[in-house]
């Protein structure tokens, strides 16, 4: 039996907030290791033991991103030392870090400090960025192994002592070279995986555990779409998208309600529910969050899931990510019946020209129809928009502003394009001469407010776009 600590590195704490949700990628790996006789725990270094959060728009309107960058200039700050000390106190034999582009530098700093304190600990990186960058170990001197794509079987093989050179999905060093056998094998049946770990949280009191939101459910691995700005098609492979059965999803919801659910709480998400208008209260374990890239991909499947909720009288509010062109009257009506508290829709742009260029495979007409279906059914929705695409003009952004106002969303989330590593857009821009590879990884954060690849949009138009956040002040609830 090996002692394993799976770490969600700090990110939102750098920005002046925190993140209390259970990170499902490492939660699945923890459950898989525990099922096979190991002692695996979860450590969320972004956690704080209270439910008051700084609002997203407040973080990004003020000095959040500036503060975030300052942490990397001072690697002796209290937060770095706090996290490393917690890891060392656990006395792990193995550490696994979950990664995305913006936290690669964080993992580099933590792994360096851990290696200095205890060089015997084996350190592994997985997650999105580790999957996309097959040469990542060249940039992280103190990480021993990288896992590409699904991590359950690969991590178990490593911990069991199998030669890493023959493990599918594991990258390791051989002399000065990085070697590996490509992406990890596809899990044959994700229905058969153990449910994600929801109990073994390291370094938390029983009182603190009440603030961990374990109501996240993953029912799909992958996404069949091809949006150029999104890493999912390249992380999961578009032709490898896997769907859990409606029965499997129902079983997890029943398990969640029986063991973790607190139906007396309510997820306010982004509501102005405190006296301090820069803050919000989020009550955990009150809303099921389907964190799939697109929960509504297969209409018959999602309809059956909702019919199961009704048949079993689950009475569990829920929210999800969706596309407007997946909606019809029956789906909108079932969402209302099953108490869907929020649908998160990626509109991205109000310009059909831009939508075509980014291969959204959706039109503004589709978006208007889908938004109306939800409004007519009384289902709240959040609208996500981006500005700053290469070649985007003031006229394109103006169309985005007009669409945003027309759809009358309950909440708006506004981003500036950050071309994430591994996306089609990233490599297209590199071919066009943009030196994205010269940018520090921590700059790749779409709420940074920094225009990375566009010099055609005027400051006045960008300001008008970002002022769409003011529409949130007229709404009563949610993200």
C-alpha positions in Angstrom: 0.0 0.0 0.0 1.3 3.5 -0.9 0.4 6.8 0.6 -0.7 9.2 -2.1 -1.7 12.9 -1.9 -3.5 14.3 -4.9 -3.3 18.1 -5.0 -5.4 20.9 -6.4 -2.9 23.8 -6.4 -3.8 27.3 -5.3 -5.2 29.6 -7.9 -8.2 31.6 -6.8 -6.5 32.4 -3.4 -3.8 34.2 -5.4 -6.6 36.3 -6.9 -8.1 37.2 -3.5 -10.9 34.6 -3.4 -10.9 30.8 -3.0 -12.4 27.6 -4.5 -14.1 25.0 -2.3 -15.4 22.5 -4.8 -14.2 18.9 -5.1 -11.8 18.6 -8.0 -13.3 15.7 -9.9 -10.2 14.6 -11.9 -8.1 13.9 -8.9 -11.2 12.7 -6.9 -11.7 9.9 -9.5 -8.0 9.0 -9.3 -8.2 8.9 -5.5 -11.2 6.6 -5.5 -9.6 4.3 -8.1 -6.4 4.1 -6.0 -8.3 3.4 -2.8 -10.4 0.8 -4.5 -7.1 -1.0 -5.4 -5.7 -1.0 -1.8 -3.8 2.3 -1.6 -4.2 5.2 0.8 -5.0 8.2 -1.4 -6.2 11.6 -0.1 -7.3 14.9 -1.6 -5.7 18.2 -0.7 -7.4 21.3 -2.1 -4.9 24.1 -1.6 -7.4 26.6 -2.9 -9.8 25.9 0.0 -10.8 28.3 2.8 -13.3 27.3 5.5 -16.0 29.8 4.8 -18.7 30.4 2.2 -18.2 34.1 1.4 -16.6 34.6 -2.0 -15.3 37.6 -3.8 -17.4 38.1 -7.0 -15.6 37.3 -10.3 -16.2 40.7 -11.8 -14.9 42.4 -8.6 -11.7 40.3 -8.7 -11.0 41.2 -12.3 -12.1 44.8 -12.2 -9.7 45.6 -9.3 -6.2 44.2 -8.7 -6.8 40.5 -8.7 -4.7 39.6 -11.7 -1.9 42.0 -10.6 -1.8 40.4 -7.2 -1.8 37.0 -8.9 1.4 37.9 -10.8 3.1 39.2 -7.8 3.0 35.8 -6.1 5.3 34.5 -8.7 7.8 37.2 -8.1 8.0 36.3 -4.4 8.3 32.5 -4.0 8.9 32.9 -0.2 5.4 34.3 0.5 3.3 32.7 3.2 1.0 30.9 0.8 3.7 28.9 -0.9 5.1 27.9 2.5 1.7 27.0 3.9 1.0 24.6 1.0 4.4 23.0 1.0 4.3 22.5 4.8 0.9 20.8 4.5 2.2 18.5 1.8 5.3 17.5 3.8 3.3 16.9 7.0 1.3 14.3 5.1 4.4 12.3 4.5 3.4 11.1 1.0 5.2 8.6 -1.1 3.5 10.0 -4.2 2.1 13.4 -5.1 -0.2 14.0 -8.0 -0.9 17.6 -9.2 -3.9 18.5 -11.5 -2.9 21.0 -14.1 -4.2 23.6 -16.5 -2.1 26.2 -18.4 -2.4 29.0 -15.9 -1.2 26.9 -12.9 1.9 25.4 -14.5 4.2 27.9 -12.8 2.5 27.2 -9.5 3.2 23.5 -9.9 6.8 24.2 -10.8 7.3 26.3 -7.7 5.6 23.8 -5.4 7.3 20.7 -6.8 10.7 22.5 -6.5 10.1 23.3 -2.8 8.8 19.8 -2.1 11.8 18.2 -3.8 14.2 20.3 -1.7 12.4 19.2 1.5 12.1 15.5 0.6 13.7 14.3 -2.7 12.3 10.8 -2.1 8.7 11.8 -2.9 7.7 10.9 -6.4 5.8 13.8 -8.1 3.4 13.4 -10.9 1.5 15.9 -13.0 -1.7 15.2 -14.9 -4.7 17.1 -16.2 -5.3 19.3 -19.2 -2.0 21.0 -19.8 0.0 17.8 -19.0 -2.0 16.0 -21.7 -1.5 18.7 -24.3 2.2 19.4 -23.8 4.1 16.1 -24.3 7.4 17.9 -23.5 6.2 19.4 -20.2 8.8 17.5 -18.2 11.5 19.6 -19.9 10.0 22.7 -18.2 9.4 21.1 -14.8 12.7 19.8 -13.5 11.3 18.4 -10.3 8.3 16.6 -11.6 9.1 12.9 -12.2 6.2 11.8 -14.4 3.5 13.3 -16.5 0.2 11.6 -17.3 -1.5 12.3 -20.6 -5.3 12.0 -20.7 -7.3 9.8 -18.3 -5.3 9.2 -15.2 -6.9 6.4 -13.2 -5.2 3.3 -14.8 -1.9 5.1 -15.5 -1.5 6.5 -11.9 -2.4 3.1 -10.5 0.3 1.4 -12.6 2.9 4.0 -11.4 2.0 3.6 -7.8 2.1 -0.2 -8.2 5.7 0.1 -9.3 5.3 -0.8 -13.0 8.1 0.3 -15.2 6.9 3.8 -16.4 8.5 3.3 -19.8 5.8 0.8 -20.7 2.7 2.4 -19.1 0.3 3.9 -21.6 -0.1 7.6 -21.1 3.0 8.1 -18.9 5.8 10.4 -19.9 9.2 10.0 -18.1 12.8 10.9 -18.5 15.4 8.6 -20.1 18.7 10.4 -19.9 18.1 13.8 -21.5 15.1 12.6 -23.5 11.4 12.7 -22.7 9.8 9.3 -23.6 6.3 8.0 -23.4 3.6 5.9 -25.0 1.2 8.6 -26.1 -2.2 9.2 -24.5 -3.4 6.8 -21.8 -5.7 4.1 -23.0 -9.4 5.0 -23.1 -11.3 3.7 -20.1 -13.4 1.0 -21.5 -16.6 1.8 -19.5 -16.8 4.9 -17.4 -20.0 3.5 -15.8 -17.7 1.0 -14.1 -15.4 3.5 -12.4 -15.9 4.0 -8.7 -17.6 7.2 -7.7 -15.2 10.1 -7.1 -13.7 10.4 -3.6 -15.9 12.5 -1.4 -14.6 11.7 2.1 -10.8 11.6 2.3 -9.9 15.3 2.5 -6.5 15.9 4.0 -5.9 18.5 6.6 -9.5 19.6 7.3 -11.6 19.5 10.4 -15.1 18.0 10.3 -16.4 21.5 10.5 -14.3 22.6 7.5 -15.5 19.7 5.5 -19.0 21.1 5.6 -17.7 23.8 3.2 -16.5 21.4 0.6 -18.9 21.2 -2.4 -19.0 17.6 -3.4 -22.1 18.0 -5.5 -20.2 18.0 -8.8 -21.0 15.2 -11.2 -19.2 14.3 -14.5 -21.5 12.4 -16.8 -19.5 12.8 -20.0 -15.8 12.6 -20.8 -15.0 14.7 -23.8 -16.7 16.9 -26.3 -17.6 16.1 -29.9 -17.3 19.7 -31.1 -14.3 21.5 -32.6 -14.2 25.1 -31.2 -10.7 26.5 -32.0 -10.3 28.3 -28.6 -11.2 25.3 -26.5 -8.7 22.6 -25.4 -11.3 19.9 -24.8 -11.3 18.4 -28.4 -7.5 18.0 -28.1 -7.5 16.9 -24.4 -10.1 14.2 -24.7 -10.0 13.6 -28.5 -13.3 14.4 -30.3 -13.8 10.8 -31.5 -13.3 9.4 -28.0 -16.2 11.2 -26.2 -17.8 8.8 -23.7 -21.2 9.0 -22.1 -22.4 7.5 -18.8 -25.7 5.8 -18.9 -28.8 7.6 -17.5 -29.0 4.8 -14.8 -25.3 5.5 -13.8 -26.1 9.2 -13.4 -29.2 8.5 -11.4 -27.4 6.1 -9.1 -24.7 8.8 -8.3 -27.4 11.4 -7.7 -29.2 9.0 -5.2 -25.8 8.3 -3.6 -25.1 12.0 -3.3 -28.5 12.8 -1.8 -28.3 9.9 0.7 -24.8 10.6 1.9 -23.9 14.3 1.3 -26.9 16.3 0.4 -28.2 19.2 2.4 -31.5 20.2 0.9 -32.0 23.0 3.4 -29.3 25.1 1.7 -29.4 27.0 -1.5 -26.7 27.8 -4.0 -26.9 31.5 -4.5 -23.8 31.5 -6.8 -23.4 35.1 -8.0 -26.3 36.8 -6.2 -25.9 40.0 -4.3 -26.9 38.2 -1.1 -24.6 40.0 1.4 -24.5 43.6 2.5 -21.0 43.8 0.9 -21.9 44.0 -2.8 -18.4 42.8 -3.7 -19.1 39.5 -2.0 -21.5 36.6 -2.4 -22.5 33.6 -0.3 -22.4 30.1 -1.8 -24.0 27.4 0.2 -22.4 24.1 -0.7 -24.1 20.8 -1.5 -27.4 22.4 -2.4 -27.2 22.2 -6.2 -25.9 19.3 -8.4 -23.5 20.7 -10.9 -23.0 18.6 -14.1 -19.5 19.7 -15.0 -19.5 18.1 -18.5 -18.3 20.3 -21.3 -21.8 20.0 -22.7 -24.4 18.1 -20.7 -27.0 18.2 -23.4 -25.0 16.6 -26.3 -27.4 13.7 -26.8 -31.1 14.8 -26.6 -32.6 11.4 -25.9 -30.0 10.7 -23.2 -30.5 14.0 -21.4 -34.3 13.7 -21.6 -34.0 10.2 -20.0 -31.8 11.6 -17.2 -34.4 14.2 -16.4 -37.3 11.8 -16.6 -35.4 9.6 -14.1 -35.1 12.6 -11.7 -38.9 13.0 -11.9 -39.7 9.3 -11.5 -37.5 9.0 -8.4 -38.7 12.3 -7.0 -35.1 13.4 -6.3 -36.0 17.1 -5.8 -32.4 18.1 -6.2 -31.8 21.5 -7.9 -29.1 21.2 -10.6 -27.2 23.2 -13.2 -25.2 22.4 -16.3 -23.2 23.6 -19.3 -25.2 23.4 -22.6 -25.5 24.7 -26.2 -28.5 26.6 -27.4 -28.8 24.4 -30.5 -29.4 21.3 -28.3 -32.5 22.8 -26.7 -36.1 22.1 -27.7 -39.4 22.7 -25.9 -39.5 19.3 -24.2 -35.9 19.7 -22.8 -36.7 23.2 -21.6 -39.9 22.0 -20.0 -38.2 19.0 -18.3 -35.5 21.4 -17.0 -38.2 23.5 -15.4 -39.9 20.4 -13.9 -36.7 19.0 -12.4 -35.7 22.3 -10.9 -32.8 23.2 -13.1 -31.5 26.3 -11.3 -29.0 27.4 -14.0 -28.0 26.6 -17.6 -24.6 27.9 -18.6 -24.5 28.8 -22.3 -21.4 29.7 -24.3 -22.5 32.3 -26.8 -18.9 33.7 -27.2 -19.7 36.2 -29.9 -22.6 38.0 -31.5 -20.8 38.1 -34.9 -21.6 35.2 -37.2 -18.3 35.9 -39.0 -16.4 35.3 -35.7 -18.5 32.3 -34.8 -17.7 30.7 -38.2 -13.9 31.5 -37.8 -13.7 29.9 -34.4 -15.7 26.9 -35.6 -18.4 27.2 -33.1 -20.8 25.4 -35.4 -23.7 27.5 -34.1 -25.2 30.7 -35.4 -26.7 33.8 -33.6 -30.1 32.7 -34.8 -29.6 29.3 -33.0 -28.6 31.3 -29.9 -31.6 33.5 -30.0 -34.0 30.6 -30.4 -32.3 28.6 -27.5 -32.3 31.6 -25.2 -36.0 32.2 -25.9 -36.9 28.5 -25.1 -35.3 28.8 -21.7 -36.9 32.2 -21.0 -40.3 31.0 -22.0 -39.9 27.9 -19.8 -38.7 30.0 -16.8 -35.3 28.4 -16.7 -32.5 30.8 -15.6 -29.4 30.9 -17.7 -25.9 32.5 -17.7 -24.4 33.8 -20.9 -20.7 33.5 -21.5 -19.1 35.9 -24.0 -15.5 36.5 -25.2 -13.8 39.4 -27.0 -10.3 39.8 -28.4 -10.3 37.1 -31.1 -7.7 37.7 -33.9 -9.1 40.0 -36.6 -12.1 40.9 -34.4 -13.2 44.5 -35.0 -15.3 47.1 -33.1 -18.2 46.2 -35.3 -18.0 42.5 -34.3 -17.9 43.5 -30.6 -20.8 45.8 -31.1 -22.8 42.9 -32.5 -21.8 40.9 -29.4 -23.1 43.6 -27.1 -26.4 43.8 -29.1 -26.8 40.0 -28.8 -26.0 40.0 -25.1 -28.7 42.6 -24.5 -31.3 40.9 -26.7 -31.1 37.4 -25.1 -31.8 38.9 -21.6 -29.7 36.4 -19.7 -29.9 36.2 -15.9 -26.2 36.6 -15.6 -23.3 37.5 -17.8 -19.7 36.3 -17.7 -17.3 38.3 -19.8 -13.8 37.2 -20.9 -10.9 38.4 -23.0 -9.6 35.7 -25.3 -6.6 33.8 -23.9 -5.4 31.3 -26.5 -4.7 28.3 -24.4 -1.8 26.0 -25.1 -2.8 23.0 -27.2 -5.8 24.6 -28.9 -6.1 24.9 -32.6 -6.2 28.7 -32.2 -2.9 28.7 -30.2 -1.0 26.9 -32.9 -2.7 28.9 -35.7 -1.5 32.1 -34.0 2.0 30.7 -33.5 2.1 30.1 -37.3 1.0 33.7 -37.8 4.0 34.9 -35.9 2.6 35.5 -32.4 5.2 34.6 -29.8 2.7 33.0 -27.4 5.4 30.5 -26.3 7.4 33.5 -24.9 4.6 34.4 -22.5 4.7 33.2 -18.9 2.2 30.4 -18.4 0.4 32.3 -15.6 -0.6 34.9 -18.1 -2.9 32.5 -19.9 -6.0 33.3 -17.9 -9.1 34.6 -19.8 -10.2 36.8 -16.9 -6.9 38.7 -16.8 -8.4 41.6 -18.7 -5.3 41.7 -21.0 -5.7 41.8 -24.8 -3.2 39.2 -26.0 -3.7 38.8 -29.8 -5.9 41.7 -31.0 -5.0 45.3 -31.7 -8.1 46.3 -33.7 -10.6 46.7 -30.9 -10.7 50.2 -29.5 -10.5 50.9 -25.8 -13.9 52.5 -25.9 -15.5 49.5 -27.4 -13.8 47.1 -25.0 -15.0 49.3 -22.1 -18.5 49.2 -23.4 -18.3 45.4 -23.8 -17.0 44.9 -20.2 -19.8 47.2 -18.9 -22.2 44.4 -19.8 -21.3 43.2 -16.3 -23.5 46.0 -15.0 -26.5 44.0 -16.3 -25.7 41.5 -13.5 -26.6 44.1 -10.9 -30.2 44.0 -12.0 -30.5 40.3 -11.4 -31.3 38.5 -8.2 -29.3 35.3 -8.5 -26.8 32.9 -9.8 -23.8 32.2 -12.0 
